[in-house]
Amino acid sequence: MAASSNSSLSGSSVSSDAEEYQPPIWKSYLYQLQQEAPRPKRIICPQEVENRPKYYGREFHGIISREQADEILAGVEGAYILRESQRQPGCYTLALRFGNQTLNYRLFYDGKHFVGEKRFESIHDLVTDGLITLYIETKASEYIAKMTKNPIYEHIGYATLLREKVSRRLSRTKTESRKASVTSEENTPVEKVYTFRGPHWCEYCANFMWGLIAQGVRCSGLKSEGLYRVSGFTEHIEDVKMAFDRDGDKADISANLYPDINIIAGALKLYFRDLPIPVITYETYSKFMEAAKISNPDERLEAVHEVLMLLPAAHYETLRYLMIHLKKVTLNEKENFMNSENLGIVFGPTLMRPPEDSTLTTLNDMRYQKLIVQILIENEDVLF
């Protein structure tokens, strides 16, 4: 179901001299299409299903037919469920609504979920990637076909080389710096496999690389007392920030260099605080505040869910991953003494702030900010 753009920029040439390199104009067409792709809509089974595999969630509907799955999805684009095959018990299927039809994919699990070669930590990521790929291949099939017919991989790696100001041959430099699998023959495609989350362009052809390639992160240090509440040394937190500014995803934040987990936790909080637009955006802030003030718990939860759907995709995905992590933190409450309420106090003002710079408004809203984050953590499996 998943693909990435390993394609070309026709009619271009790259000089072997790094100083003559002219950066490509990034092509945003595929990026815009990804933004338009349907978002996953998990359809939860109203009753608990017996013998549900432990690695599936409430989107599992048990043994039902294709026709029943089609009725459940009810023509909602991006909606999905999991079901067990009637003809082959013990075999599982992802039923996904796309293009006014229900698509069925044989689903596998070996520690990660997959229907093809790519493996994912969660069903949500698998469906997200699938919807993006299906949408882009539907809308831009001719565009993609043209890209693949005009490869120009005679020279590679020019952007990295320019940054390092090295005058060696570009193909040799790229091979050494990125460990890509490359053939230098003319008109031969380049095989590149990357792990990333967020907007990423092909350095060779300037086209957007679509889909979700990231396979998630492993949580560590979850049992540290006061995790996210206890502050690390400010100068060390600044060191981590500078390392990321300087080295990006190659920054060394290993336990050997920073044995105190509170330094890494502090750097994460600092990152969220310094965002020019908060994870919970200014546009949705007032709606979240209104939802938090609803007294009926069920109605409040539904209102929070509706506002979540208004977040931009990048903000939604970031918030979802953070809530999954914070939920894991709360599962270790006996050791770290951090429950959802404590984490809400810490992350409320970190993830959201009022559009107007008013101290009085901020103080008045703090308890509602805490409550929103608390609700997101406690109900992450339902809300996201």
C-alpha positions as CSV (number, residue, x, y, z in Angstrom):
1,M,0.0,0.0,0.0
2,A,2.9,2.3,0.6
3,A,5.3,4.0,-1.7
4,S,8.0,6.8,-1.7
5,S,9.1,9.0,-4.6
6,N,12.5,7.9,-5.9
7,S,12.2,9.9,-9.1
8,S,13.8,12.5,-11.3
9,L,14.1,16.1,-12.4
10,S,14.2,16.1,-16.2
11,G,16.3,18.4,-18.2
12,S,18.7,19.2,-15.3
13,S,22.4,18.8,-15.0
14,V,24.6,18.8,-11.9
15,S,28.2,20.2,-12.1
16,S,30.9,18.1,-10.5
17,D,32.1,21.4,-8.9
18,A,30.3,21.9,-5.6
19,E,30.8,25.7,-5.8
20,E,28.7,25.8,-9.0
21,Y,25.8,24.0,-7.5
22,Q,22.4,25.7,-7.8
23,P,19.8,24.4,-5.4
24,P,16.7,22.9,-7.0
25,I,13.3,24.4,-6.8
26,W,11.3,22.1,-4.6
27,K,8.2,20.8,-6.3
28,S,5.2,21.1,-4.0
29,Y,2.6,19.3,-6.1
30,L,2.8,15.9,-4.4
31,Y,3.1,17.6,-1.0
32,Q,-0.2,19.4,-1.6
33,L,-1.8,16.2,-2.6
34,Q,-0.7,14.5,0.6
35,Q,-2.2,17.3,2.6
36,E,-5.5,16.7,0.8
37,A,-5.5,12.9,1.3
38,P,-8.4,11.5,3.4
39,R,-7.6,11.0,7.1
40,P,-8.1,7.7,8.9
41,K,-11.4,7.4,10.7
42,R,-11.4,4.4,13.1
43,I,-14.9,2.8,13.4
44,I,-15.1,1.3,16.9
45,C,-17.1,-1.8,17.6
46,P,-19.9,-0.9,20.0
47,Q,-19.5,-4.1,22.0
48,E,-16.5,-6.0,23.4
49,V,-15.4,-8.8,21.0
50,E,-14.4,-12.1,22.4
51,N,-11.0,-13.5,21.4
52,R,-9.8,-10.2,20.0
53,P,-6.1,-10.4,19.3
54,K,-4.2,-8.4,21.9
55,Y,-2.4,-6.3,19.2
56,Y,-5.7,-5.0,17.8
57,G,-7.8,-2.3,19.3
58,R,-11.5,-1.5,19.4
59,E,-11.6,-1.2,15.6
60,F,-11.7,-5.0,15.6
61,H,-15.2,-6.2,14.8
62,G,-14.8,-10.0,15.0
63,I,-16.0,-12.4,12.4
64,I,-18.1,-10.5,9.8
65,S,-18.5,-10.7,6.1
66,R,-17.4,-8.2,3.5
67,E,-20.9,-7.0,3.0
68,Q,-21.3,-6.3,6.7
69,A,-18.0,-4.5,6.7
70,D,-19.2,-2.4,3.8
71,E,-22.4,-1.5,5.8
72,I,-20.4,-0.5,8.9
73,L,-18.1,1.8,6.9
74,A,-21.3,3.5,5.6
75,G,-19.5,5.2,2.7
76,V,-17.3,7.4,4.9
77,E,-14.1,8.2,3.1
78,G,-11.1,7.1,5.1
79,A,-13.1,4.9,7.5
80,Y,-11.7,1.6,8.5
81,I,-12.3,-1.5,10.6
82,L,-10.5,-4.8,11.2
83,R,-12.3,-8.1,10.8
84,E,-11.7,-11.8,11.0
85,S,-12.4,-13.8,7.9
86,Q,-15.5,-16.0,7.8
87,R,-14.0,-18.4,5.3
88,Q,-10.6,-18.5,7.0
89,P,-10.8,-18.2,10.8
90,G,-7.6,-16.9,12.3
91,C,-6.9,-14.7,9.2
92,Y,-7.5,-11.0,9.5
93,T,-8.5,-8.3,7.1
94,L,-8.3,-4.5,7.0
95,A,-11.5,-3.0,5.4
96,L,-10.8,0.5,4.2
97,R,-13.1,3.0,2.5
98,F,-11.5,4.8,-0.4
99,G,-12.8,6.1,-3.7
100,N,-16.4,5.3,-3.0
101,Q,-15.7,1.6,-2.5
102,T,-14.6,-0.7,0.3
103,L,-11.1,-2.1,-0.2
104,N,-10.1,-5.3,1.7
105,Y,-6.4,-6.1,2.5
106,R,-5.1,-9.2,4.1
107,L,-3.5,-8.1,7.4
108,F,-0.4,-9.5,9.0
109,Y,1.5,-9.0,12.3
110,D,5.0,-10.1,13.3
111,G,5.6,-7.5,16.0
112,K,4.6,-4.8,13.5
113,H,1.5,-4.5,11.3
114,F,1.8,-4.9,7.5
115,V,-0.1,-5.6,4.3
116,G,2.9,-5.3,2.1
117,E,6.6,-4.8,2.6
118,K,6.4,-1.8,4.9
119,R,5.8,-2.4,8.5
120,F,4.2,-0.1,11.0
121,E,4.0,0.2,14.8
122,S,0.2,0.9,14.7
123,I,-2.8,0.2,12.5
124,H,-3.4,4.0,12.4
125,D,0.0,4.6,10.8
126,L,-0.6,1.8,8.3
127,V,-3.9,3.2,7.3
128,T,-2.6,6.8,7.1
129,D,0.2,5.7,4.8
130,G,-2.2,3.7,2.7
131,L,-4.7,6.5,2.2
132,I,-1.9,8.9,1.3
133,T,-0.5,6.5,-1.3
134,L,-3.9,5.6,-2.7
135,Y,-4.8,9.3,-3.0
136,I,-1.6,10.4,-4.6
137,E,-1.5,7.4,-7.1
138,T,-5.1,8.2,-8.0
139,K,-4.6,11.9,-8.5
140,A,-1.1,12.0,-9.9
141,S,-0.5,8.7,-11.8
142,E,0.5,10.5,-15.0
143,Y,2.8,12.9,-13.1
144,I,4.5,10.0,-11.4
145,A,4.9,8.0,-14.6
146,K,6.6,11.0,-16.2
147,M,9.0,11.3,-13.3
148,T,10.1,7.6,-13.5
149,K,10.8,7.9,-17.3
150,N,13.4,10.6,-17.0
151,P,16.0,9.7,-14.3
152,I,19.1,11.8,-14.1
153,Y,21.3,10.1,-11.5
154,E,24.7,10.7,-13.1
155,H,25.7,12.7,-10.1
156,I,24.3,12.7,-6.6
157,G,24.7,14.2,-3.2
158,Y,25.3,17.8,-4.2
159,A,23.4,19.5,-1.4
160,T,25.3,17.6,1.3
161,L,28.6,18.3,-0.5
162,L,27.9,22.0,-0.7
163,R,27.2,22.3,3.0
164,E,30.5,20.6,3.8
165,K,32.3,22.7,1.1
166,V,34.1,19.7,-0.3
167,S,35.3,19.6,-3.9
168,R,35.3,15.9,-4.4
169,R,33.1,14.2,-7.0
170,L,29.5,14.5,-5.8
171,S,28.5,10.9,-6.4
172,R,31.4,9.6,-4.3
173,T,30.5,12.0,-1.5
174,K,26.9,11.1,-1.4
175,T,27.7,7.4,-1.3
176,E,29.9,7.9,1.7
177,S,27.7,10.3,3.6
178,R,24.3,8.6,3.3
179,K,25.1,4.9,2.6
180,A,22.6,4.9,-0.2
181,S,22.4,2.0,-2.6
182,V,23.3,3.7,-5.9
183,T,24.3,2.7,-9.4
184,S,26.2,5.2,-11.5
185,E,25.0,4.0,-14.9
186,E,23.1,6.6,-16.9
187,N,19.3,6.2,-16.7
188,T,19.5,3.8,-13.8
189,P,17.2,4.6,-10.8
190,V,18.6,5.2,-7.3
191,E,17.3,3.0,-4.5
192,K,16.9,5.1,-1.3
193,V,15.3,4.1,1.9
194,Y,14.9,6.7,4.6
195,T,13.2,7.0,8.0
196,F,11.4,10.2,8.6
197,R,8.2,11.9,9.7
198,G,7.1,15.2,8.2
199,P,7.7,17.0,4.9
200,H,10.7,15.6,3.1
201,W,11.9,16.2,-0.5
202,C,14.0,14.0,-2.7
203,E,17.4,15.7,-2.9
204,Y,18.0,14.3,-6.4
205,C,14.8,15.2,-8.2
206,A,13.2,17.9,-5.9
207,N,9.9,16.0,-5.7
208,F,8.1,15.4,-2.4
209,M,8.5,11.9,-0.9
210,W,5.1,10.9,0.1
211,G,3.8,8.5,2.7
212,L,4.8,7.8,6.3
213,I,8.1,6.1,6.6
214,A,8.8,6.5,10.3
215,Q,8.3,3.4,12.3
216,G,7.9,5.0,15.7
217,V,10.2,5.5,18.7
218,R,11.0,3.4,21.7
219,C,10.2,5.0,25.1
220,S,12.9,4.9,27.8
221,G,13.3,6.2,31.3
222,L,9.6,5.8,32.0
223,K,10.1,4.8,35.7
224,S,12.1,7.9,36.6
225,E,10.5,9.6,39.6
226,G,8.9,12.9,38.7
227,L,9.4,12.4,34.9
228,Y,8.6,15.7,33.1
229,R,8.0,17.4,36.4
230,V,11.5,17.4,37.7
231,S,13.8,19.9,35.8
232,G,17.1,19.0,34.4
233,F,20.1,21.4,34.5
234,T,19.3,24.4,32.3
235,E,22.7,24.5,30.6
236,H,22.6,20.8,29.7
237,I,19.1,21.3,28.2
238,E,20.5,24.2,26.2
239,D,23.3,21.9,25.0
240,V,20.7,19.3,23.8
241,K,18.8,22.1,22.0
242,M,22.0,23.3,20.3
243,A,22.9,19.8,19.3
244,F,19.6,19.4,17.5
245,D,20.0,22.9,15.9
246,R,23.4,21.9,14.7
247,D,23.1,18.2,13.8
248,G,19.4,17.6,13.3
249,D,18.4,13.9,13.7
250,K,22.1,12.9,14.1
251,A,22.3,14.7,17.4
252,D,23.8,12.5,20.2
253,I,21.4,12.4,23.1
254,S,22.5,8.9,24.3
255,A,22.5,8.0,28.0
256,N,26.3,7.9,27.9
257,L,26.3,11.7,27.1
258,Y,23.2,12.6,29.1
259,P,22.6,10.1,31.9
260,D,19.9,12.3,33.5
261,I,16.6,11.6,31.7
262,N,15.3,14.9,33.0
263,I,17.6,16.7,30.6
264,I,16.1,15.0,27.6
265,A,12.6,15.5,29.0
266,G,13.3,19.2,29.6
267,A,14.6,19.6,26.0
268,L,11.4,18.1,24.7
269,K,9.3,20.5,26.8
270,L,11.4,23.5,25.7
271,Y,10.9,22.5,22.0
272,F,7.1,22.5,22.4
273,R,7.2,25.8,24.3
274,D,9.3,27.5,21.7
275,L,7.1,26.6,18.7
276,P,5.8,29.8,17.0
277,I,2.4,28.0,16.6
278,P,1.6,25.7,19.5
279,V,0.8,22.0,18.9
280,I,-2.8,22.9,19.9
281,T,-3.1,25.8,17.5
282,Y,-4.4,29.3,18.3
283,E,-7.4,28.7,16.0
284,T,-8.6,25.7,18.1
285,Y,-7.7,27.1,21.5
286,S,-11.0,28.7,22.3
287,K,-12.9,25.6,21.2
288,F,-10.8,23.4,23.4
289,M,-11.5,25.8,26.3
290,E,-15.3,25.6,25.6
291,A,-15.1,21.8,25.5
292,A,-13.2,21.6,28.8
293,K,-16.0,23.6,30.5
294,I,-18.8,21.1,29.6
295,S,-19.9,19.3,32.8
296,N,-21.2,16.1,31.3
297,P,-18.1,13.8,30.8
298,D,-19.5,12.0,27.7
299,E,-20.5,15.2,26.0
300,R,-17.1,16.8,27.0
301,L,-15.2,13.9,25.4
302,E,-17.2,14.1,22.2
303,A,-16.6,17.9,22.1
304,V,-12.8,17.4,22.5
305,H,-12.9,14.8,19.7
306,E,-14.6,17.2,17.4
307,V,-12.1,19.9,18.0
308,L,-9.2,17.5,17.5
309,M,-10.4,16.9,14.0
310,L,-9.9,20.6,13.3
311,L,-6.1,20.4,13.9
312,P,-3.8,20.4,10.9
313,A,-2.5,16.9,10.1
314,A,1.1,17.6,11.4
315,H,-0.2,19.0,14.7
316,Y,-2.7,16.1,15.1
317,E,0.0,13.4,14.5
318,T,2.4,15.1,16.8
319,L,-0.2,15.3,19.5
320,R,-1.2,11.7,19.0
321,Y,2.3,10.4,19.3
322,L,2.9,12.5,22.4
323,M,-0.3,11.3,24.1
324,I,0.6,7.6,23.4
325,H,4.0,8.2,25.1
326,L,2.4,10.1,28.0
327,K,-0.1,7.3,28.5
328,K,2.9,4.9,28.8
329,V,4.3,7.3,31.4
330,T,1.1,7.0,33.5
331,L,1.2,3.2,33.3
332,N,4.4,3.5,35.5
333,E,2.8,5.8,38.0
334,K,3.8,3.6,41.0
335,E,7.4,4.2,40.2
336,N,7.4,7.7,38.6
337,F,4.5,9.2,40.6
338,M,3.2,10.9,37.4
339,N,-0.5,10.4,36.7
340,S,-2.5,12.0,33.9
341,E,-3.4,15.0,36.1
342,N,0.2,15.7,37.0
343,L,1.2,15.5,33.4
344,G,-1.7,17.8,32.5
345,I,-0.3,20.4,34.8
346,V,3.1,20.1,33.1
347,F,2.0,19.9,29.5
348,G,-1.2,22.1,29.5
349,P,0.6,25.4,29.2
350,T,3.4,23.7,27.1
351,L,1.1,22.5,24.3
352,M,-1.5,25.3,24.3
353,R,-1.6,29.0,24.9
354,P,-4.2,31.7,24.3
355,P,-3.9,33.8,21.1
356,E,-3.8,37.0,23.1
357,D,-0.7,37.6,25.2
358,S,-2.7,38.1,28.5
359,T,-1.3,37.0,31.9
360,L,-4.8,37.1,33.3
361,T,-6.3,34.9,30.6
362,T,-3.4,32.4,31.0
363,L,-3.9,32.2,34.7
364,N,-7.7,31.7,34.4
365,D,-7.3,29.0,31.7
366,M,-4.6,26.9,33.4
367,R,-7.1,24.5,35.0
368,Y,-8.8,23.9,31.7
369,Q,-5.5,23.5,29.9
370,K,-4.6,20.8,32.5
371,L,-8.0,19.1,32.0
372,I,-7.7,19.0,28.2
373,V,-4.3,17.3,28.4
374,Q,-5.6,15.0,31.1
375,I,-8.5,13.9,28.9
376,L,-6.3,13.4,25.9
377,I,-4.0,11.1,27.9
378,E,-6.7,9.1,29.6
379,N,-8.6,8.6,26.3
380,E,-5.9,8.5,23.7
381,D,-7.1,5.1,22.4
382,V,-10.6,6.5,21.8
383,L,-9.8,10.1,20.7
384,F,-7.0,9.3,18.2
